[in-house]
Amino acid sequence: MMKINVLLLSTVMMVAFQNCSSSNSNYSQKDNGSSYPEGSQAPLNPGEPGLQPQEPSPSQKFFVEKQKCIFKLEGEAGWRWSVERFTNAGGDCSDFDSMIAEANPRAIVVESESRYVYDPVTNSSKWKCQFDFVGPNGFEWTTERYTEERANCREVELPIVEENNPRASVSLSTVFVKDPIGSGSKHKCVYEMVGDQSATWRSLRYVADSEECKTSELDFVEANNPLASVSLEAIIFTTDIW
C-alpha cells in the first residue's frame, strides 16, 4: 500500500426529494438494479491542495479515447474520498502517483483502478454507459462509453462491447451525466435517488472546483426528480483532459 497525501475536508450529507421526470430518465433506462459501483465516502469539499487547475489551451485536442485513473484515499479519522485524473488512451495511471502523493501528504491510497473511456459526446448532457465485465478466468474490468442524451445504451453501445469482448459476460448500468465544465479541474457530484418500490438510480453533475455540490446542483436534481428521495452520495475531485 503506497503512502500518499490527504486533503482535508468536512462532512458529506444531503436531504430528500423526488423521481425522474425526463422521458429518457435514469429511472426508465436503468439496468441490473443498482449495479453502479459504490461511490467513495467523500468529505464535503475535496480537492487537491497545491495543484493548479489545468486550463485547456485553444489548440487542445478533444480526447475521444482516454484512461480514467481512480484513486481511493483514506486520511485521518477514517475519512475516505476519491480523486479521478485522466490521461490519453495510451497513458499510464502510475504517472500520477507522485502527484497524488504530494497533494495528499497524510493519506494513503487504499485502492486504485484504471478504466478505458470512450466519450465522443461534446454536449454537456449525455448518458454514461458503464459495462462491468467478467472474463473466462474470473478476471473483472470496467469500461465506460458515453452516448447522446436521446440515445439508448443497450441499443447503441452494448452490441459494440459484446463484439469487442466475445468471451466475457457483461452487465450494463446507465447514469445520466450533466457536465458543462469540459476539461480542467472540477467536482463530480454523485446523487442517488430512491423512487417507487425502492427503485434506485444515480445521476452525475459536474461543477467548478470552487463550487459545492450541495448548494450548486441541489435545485436542479430536485426539480428533475420530484417523486424520489435524493442523497448526495459522493463528491469526487476530477481533473479531465476532455
N, C-alpha and C positions, 0 to 999 in steps of 0.2 A: 504494500500500500504506500503510495507516494505521498510525501508531505507536501502540502500546498497551503494556499493562503485564504484567509477568510475576510469577507466583508461583513460589516456589522449591520444589523437590521432590527426592525421592530416586529410586530406581530401581524399575522395574516388572519383576516376574518371577513365574513360577509353575511348578508342578510338574505331575505327571501323575495321572490317574485315569480312570474308565471309563463307558461307554454309558448312554443314557437309558432309564429303566425305565417311565415313565408310558405308559398306552395312547394318550394324545394327545400323545406326546412331540415335541420339536423334530425329532428324527430322522425320525419317521414322517411328519410334516407338512411337512417342508422341501421347497420348490420351487426349481427352477432352480439347483441346486448351492449354491455359497457366494456368492450374488448380493448378500448384505447388504454394504453399503459398508464399506470398511476403516476400522477404528477408529483413533483417534489413538495416538501413542506417548507415553502419559502418564506423568509421574513418579508416585512411589508415593503421595504424599499431596497431590493437587492440591486447591486451594481458592481462595478469593478474599479475601486478607487485607484487612481494613478494612471488609468488607461484613457487616452484621448479618443473621443468619438471619431469614427472613420467616415469622413465626408466623401461622397463619390465625386470623382473628377468628371468634367464634361465628356471626356473620352472613355470613361469606364465602360467596359463590356458588360452586357447583360448575360449572366451565367444561367443557362437553362439547366445544365447538369452540374451538381456540386455534391460535396460531402458535408453532412451536418455532424459536428463534433459535440457530444453531450457530456458534460462533466457534472456529476452529482457530488456536492461537497457537504461536509459536516464540520461545524465550528464549535465554539464554546457553548456550554449549556445545552448541547444536543441540537442546536439549530441546524436545519438541513435546507439546502436550496440548490438550484441548478443554474448552470451557465451554458449557453449554446453559442458556438462560433462556427462559421462556415469557411470552407476552403473550396477551391475548384475541384472538378471531378478527379483529377489526378493527384490532389494534395494528400497530405498525411496529417491526421489529427495530433500526432505526437509533436508536431511543430508548435503547438500551443501550450505544451506542458510548462515550460519555464515562465511563459506569460501569465498563466493561471496561478502559478506558484507565487510570483512576485506580487500579484494583485490581492492574494488571499493568504497572508503570511501566517495566520494562526488557524488554518483549516486543513483538513485532509480530503483528498479525493477518494470517496468510498466506492465509486463506480464510474466508468467511462464507456462510451459507446460511439461508434461512427455508423452512419447510415447513408445510403445513396438517396439523393433527392433529385427529382425531375420536375422542374417548375417553369413551363413556358408562358405562364399567365402573367401579364403585366397589369391587369386590372387589380384594384385594391380588394375587391370581393371575389372569393373563389372557394373551391372545395379542396380540402386535403384528403386524398385517398390513401389511407395507411394500410399497407399489406404486411402481415406478420407470417413468416414462412417457417415451416419445419421440414428439414431435409431428410433424406433416407437414413442417415446415421444419427438422427435426433438433433442435428445442428439447427439453431434458430437464428434468424436475422429479420430485419425490418427494412422496408423501403417506403418512401413517400413519393407520391405522384400527385401533382396539382392539376385541376381542371377548371374550366369556366363555371361561373355561377349557375348557368342554366343546364349544365351537363350532368350526367349521372355516372358516378364512379364505377358502378357494377357494369354498366353497358359500355362505357368508353375505355376504362383503364384495366379492368380485370382481365379481359382477353389478352391484353399485351403482356401482363406479368405472368399469366399462366403459360403462354407460349415461351417466354424467356426462362421460365423455371419449371420445366416439364416433370421433374422428379420430386417436386416439393408440394406439400399441402399448404394451402394459403387461406387465411381469413382476412376479411376486409372490415375496416371501420371508417366512417366518414365524419369529418368535422368541418363546420363552416368557419372560414377564416376571413377576417377583415384586417388588411394590412396596408394602410395608406402611407407608411413611413418609407418604404423602399429600403435601400441599403443604409448602412450606418448602425449606430448603437441605439437600442430601443428595449422596451419591456414587452414581453409576451404575457398577456393576461388570460389565464385559463379559467373559464367559467363552466361549472357543471350545473345542469338543470335536472330536476326531478318532476315529472308530469303525472298524468293519469296512470293508474295501475302501476305506479312506481317505475315507469319507463324513464331511462336516463339518457342524456346526450350532453355533448360539450360544444362550446364554441371558443375560438381563439381570436382575440382582438389585440392588435399591437398599438402601443403608444410611445411617444418620445421618451427617452430615458429620464427626462426632467419631470414627467407626469406620473401620477399614481393611478393604478388600475381601479382602485376603489372609487375615486372621485371622477375620473375622466370618462369611463365607459359604462358606469352603472345604469344611467338613464337609458342608453341605447339597448342594452341587454334586457332591461326591464320592459321596455316598450315592445321589443320583439318577441318576448316570451311571457305574455300576460297571464297565463294559466299554470305556470310552473314555479316551484320554489328554486331559487338560484343561490349558489355559493361560489365564492372566489376560491378556486382550488389551489392555484399556484401563480406566482409571479416569477418569470424566468428572464434573466438578463441575456440579451441576444446581440451579437454583432454579426451582420449579414453582408455578404458581398453582392447580394441581389442578383 
